[in-house]
């Protein structure tokens, strides 16, 4: 194939799925070097994200499962396939903190009651364990990408045992360290939710303190590592409402839902940071979005304004959480992308082996 220009080969390969590219690394040395290069990795990732192709639904609990995202909407059937976790089975199961550019942030508690966090690429089976967190503190985590510094970061909001003192600390994948502790003067995280990543910023809903009862949206910019408040929409809220954050069509979304009436209002911020850009895009009544009682999945089409039950074929266990990730070649370690064992370092020693935007999207979780 020496007569084929390198640019043409690169163009063709950039449209292939990750599992195909991993096999193609063995074709010849030049293909291996190309596929492992940072330029190709970013080119492939951009095309995957723009086309919304090769998306998987990751279901986590005491076991890890995945399902093809496209088939769910085409057939209303989610064929669940168990996948090898990057960690050994943990008594508390494995929790998905967030997904970004094909990477998944997982957390769990080991048999020694240590809270561990791991970054994992399910497509390449590479993983990286973060330094252990303080076991005496409650942690609320968030995971995202700092495009300015080309760095994947995990933010940890840390709350003291008496809930009177809250701080924040940021892990950098590039340096493999947590930064300095900084004050987080915004009260407690509502519902113990994980941070929602949108437009380069992590978001949490927090209580506004004892002196001013209410709820705020706090934004943490991963590039500047600073916090600020995001205005909420002007709307009359009924009694007994709960709020949740999500990402829809790449924008920050806010969901107000009312458990007693099984209704939900979905708002989307069209122009980030501007209060007047909040727009109510749907009001759903007597329907369930994606998850019900941690057991059932339902797809809701924002254009058709209709919900469809998803048949789960496979064993999920008694409890599960989920995340949506795209197949990518994004590497967890700087330098040689082939370094690191297939299953990752895990929570302890393991054997080494060298061998739709119109629908609910990443981070959307609503329990009624």
N, C-alpha and C positions, 0 to 999 in steps of 0.2 A: 504493500500500500504506500510505498515511498513516493508514488506519482501523485498522491492526493495531498493537496496543500494542508499544512498544519492548521490553518484557520478553519478550513472546512471540517476537519476531524473534531476540532474543539467545539464548533457549532453543533455538530450532530450529537456528540457525547453530552453536551450540556442539557439536552432534552430528555436524557435517560433517567430512569428511577435509580435510587441509591443502590438497591440490591443488584441491579444490572451493572452499575459502575464498579461495585466492589469485585464482581467477577472479572470485569474488563481490566482491572489492575494487573491481572495475571497474563494478559495477552502479550505484552512486551514491556520493556523497561521504560520506553518513552511514554507509553500510555499511563503507566504507574506514576511517573513523575508528574505528568500533566494533571491527573485526577487528584493527586495529593497537594497540588499547588494552591496557595491561598487565593490566587486570582480565579482559578477555576471553581474552587469551593464557593466563593462569593457569587460568581456568575451563575452557577447552578442553583444556589439558594434564591437569588433574585427571581429567576424564572419560575421556580417552584412556588414561591409566595404569590407572584403576580397571577399565575394560572390557577392557583388553589388546587394544584394536583398533588397526588401522593400524600393525601391527608389520612391520618389514623386517629381513631378514638381510643384513648388509653384509659382503661378501667382498673383502678387499684383498690386493694383491700388486703386481705390476708394472702391473696395471690394477685399476679398481674395478668391482665388480658388486653388484647387489642382487637379492633374491628375496623374494616375499611369504611372510611367516612362516606364515600360516594355511594356505596351499595345501600347504606341506610336510607338515603333519600330516594334512590331508584326503586328499591324493592320493599322498603319498610321492614327489612330483616337485618339484624345485626348478628353476623356469624362470629361468635366470640372464639378467639384463639388464645390459648395460654402462652405466655412468653416467659423466657428465663429472666428473672429479676437480677439487677446488678448487686443485690444484697441477699443474704441468707434470710430465711423466713423469720420474721420478728413477731413477738407476742402481740404487739399492738397493730400489726399490719403496716402497710406502706401508704403514706399520704402524698398526693400530688400537690405541690405548692404552686407550680405554674409551668407553662410551656412557652418557649420563645426560639424561633429560628431552628426548630428541630431538636432543641435541647429541652430536657425535662428536669425540673428540680424536685427531688423526692426527700422526704424526711420520715423518720421512724425512731422508736425507742428500743434500744437493745435490751438483752437479758440483764445487763448490769445497770439498767435504768439511765443510760446515757442517751441524750437526744443527739442524733446524728443527721447531717444534711448531705446530700449527694447531688451532683450534676451528672446527667446521663444522656447519651445519644442512643435512643432505642434502635436506630437504623444501623449504626456501626457497632453497637454494643460496647462502646467505650464509656468509661465512667470515671468520676473524680470525687473523692470524699473531701468535704470541708473540715477545717479544724472544729473540734467539739465545742458545743455551746454550754453555757453555765447551766447546770441542772437545777439550781435553786431559783431560777427566774423563769417566768412565763414569757414565751417567745411568740411573736406574730411575724411571719416571714413574708417576703415578696421577692420575686425573681424577674429579672429583665435584662435588656441589652443597652449598654452605654455606647451609642454610635459615635460620639465625639472621640472617645478614647479606645474604641474597638475592644470593649471589655464586657464580659458577662458578670453581673453583680447580683448578690443576694443581700437584701436589707433585712435586718432583724430588729423589730421593736421589742424592747425588753422591759417588762413590768415587774417591780418588786413584789414580794410576797404580800405586803400590806396594801398593794395597788395604789400607793400614794406617790410613787416615783417612777417615771417612765423615761427611758433613754433609747437611743437608736445607734446601731453600728452596721457598717457596710463591709461585706466581703468582696474582694476583687479576685476574679479568676486569673487575671494576668500575674498578680503578685502572690496569689494563693495565701492571702492573709486578710484578717479583719482589720479595719482602720480604727481610728480613735473613737471613743464613745462620745456622743453628743446628746444634748438634752432634746427631749421630745415633749413639748409643753401643751399637748392637745388632748389629754385625757386618755380614756381606755378605748381599745378597739372594740367596736360593736360586733356581736355575734362571733367573736374570735376568728373572724374571716382572714384569709390570706390576702396579700396585696394584689391588686388588679393592674396589669401593665398595659398602658396605652400611650401612644405618642411620646415614647421615651421616658415616661413618668410612671411611678408606682402610686396606687391610690388605696386608701383605706377610709372607711366610715368610722368616725370616732365620736365619743361623747364629748360635749363641749364643757364639761366640768360641773362642779356643784353650784357655782354661782350663776351659771347661765345654762339651765337645762335645755337639751336639744341635741342635734347631731350635725357634725361637720364632715365634709369631704377633705381629707388631707392629702396633698400631693407631694411626693418626694422625687425630685429630679435626679436621675442617676448620674448625669454628666457633671452637674455642679454640686451634687450631694447637699442640696438645700431643700427645705420644706416650705410650703405655702398652702393657703386655703383655696379651694375651688368653689365658686358659688353654685348653689343648688337652684333648680327652677322655681319660679313663682307659681305655686299651685296650692289649692286647698286640700289638705290631707285629712282623711277620715280617721277616726279613733281606731286604735288597734292595728295600725299599719306597721310593716317592717320594710326596711330598705336594703338593697343589695346592689353591688356594682358589677359591671360586665364590660365586654368589648364587643361592639357590633359595627361591622363594616369599617374596622380600624379606629372607630371613635369611642370615647368614653360613654358608657350607658348607665343609666340609673333606673332601677326597678323598685317601684313601691307596690307591695302586695299585702293583701288583707286575708289572713288565714280563715276567719269566720265565714267570709262570703266567697272564698276561692276566686278572688279577682286580682288582677295585676295590671298596673299601668307602666308602660315602658317609655322612657325618655332617652333621647340621644343628644349629645353636645356636638353640633355640626361645626362650630368654630371654637376650638379649644380655648378655655379660659374666659370666654365671654358669656355672661349670664343670659343675655338675650338670645343666644344661639341654641338654647335648650329647646327641643321640639318633641312633643309627645307623638310617637309614631304608632302606638298600638295600645288598646285597652282590651285585655283578655278576660273573659268571664267564663267560669265553669270549665276552664281548661287547665292543663298542667304543662309546664315547660320543662322538657328534657329530663327532669328527675322528680320522682315522687317517693318520699319515705325511703330514700336510698335503695330502692328496689327496681323501679320501673323507669323506662326512658320513653319520652314523647318528643317528636319533632314538630316545631311550629314554624310555618312558612309565613314570613312577614309580608310577602306580596299577596299571597292568596288568603292570608288571615285564617288559616286552618291548621288544625293539629292532627297528627297521625301517630298512633301507637307504634312502637318499634318492638318487634318480636326478638327476644334474646335467645339465641341458640348457643347454648354452652353454659358451663358452670361459673357463676360469678361469686358464689359464696353468699353469706348473709348480709354483707355490707360492702358498698363500693363508693368510690369517688371517681371523677373522670377529668380528663384534659384532652385537648385536641392538639396534635403536633403534626408537622410536615416532615417528610423524609428529607434529610440533609446530610452533608458531609462535614458539617461544622466540627472543628476539633477542640478538644478540651485542654490539650497541652500545647505549649509553645514548642517550636523546634520540630523534631521528627514526628509527623502525624501518625506513624505506625507504632509509636511507643505506647505502652499501656496494655494490660491484658484485656481479653474480650469481655469479661464479666466485671472488670473494675476491681478496686481494692476492697470494696465491700465494708461491712461492719465487723471486721475481723479477718483472719487469714482465709484465703481461698486458693484453689488450684489455678495456676496460670495456664492460659491457652493462647498461643501465638497464631495459631492457625488464621359550606357555601355561603358566601357572604350574605345571600338572601335568607339564610337560615341562622339559627343561633350559632354563635361562634365561640372562639376560645375564651374561657373564663366565665361563660354564662352558666350560672348555677342558681336555680330557684326551687325551693322546697315548699310545697303547699300541704 
